[in-house]
Amino acid sequence: MPRSRNAQPTVKVTISTSPALFRDLEKVVATGYFGNTRSEAAERLLAEAIRNLLREGTLVRKKPTDL
């Protein structure tokens, strides 16, 4: 059964990485914990890392009026 469309608008991001990190990402995908594709896993890991930075105060989200 196909997935429903994402309710949030999205943008495409392309990254280049080392072969070792690519292999590690493949291992993450194989677990199924972070999605079933490299794109899903990379997005979820990046989102989690950003949430952690926000929580610890290393990164501060600007208010919409500050943009």
N, C-alpha and C positions, 0 to 999 in steps of 0.2 A: 504494500500500500504506500503510495507516495506521501511525502511529508506535506503539511500545509505550509503556505508561504509565511515567511517571517513577518511579524507585525511591526517590527522596528525597521526603519530605513537602514540600509547598509551601504558601505563603500568597499571597493576592492583594494586590497593591499598586497603588493608583491614583495617578497623578501628573498635574499640570497643568503645561503648559510653554508657551513662546512659539511663535507660528507659525513663526518662523525655525528654532528648534530642531526642531520637528516636521518641517519640510522637510528638514533635515539628517538626521534619523533615517530618513526615507523614502529618501534617497540611500544611506545605509548599508545598508538592507534591499535595495536594488536591486543592490548588489554581491554579495550572497549570502554574504559572509564571516562575518557574525555572526548568521545565521539567515535565515529566509524571511518572518518577520512582524515588525511593530514590537515586539511583546511579547518575542519571542525576542532580537531585537537589543538592546533596552533592557536585558534581564536580563543578557545576556553582557557588554555594555559596563560595566554597573554592577558585575558580579562582577569583571571585570578591574581596574576602578578600585580596588575594595576590596582585592584581592590586592596591588596596587601599594602602597597605603597600609600594609598589614600588612608587606610586604617592607621598606619604607623606615623602619618604626618609627613612623610618624605615628599609626597606629591599632594598639592592642594588644588582641589577643583575650583575653578573660577565660577562666580555667579554669572548667569546669562547677561547681566548688565555690564559685566567687566570685559566682555569679548570685543 
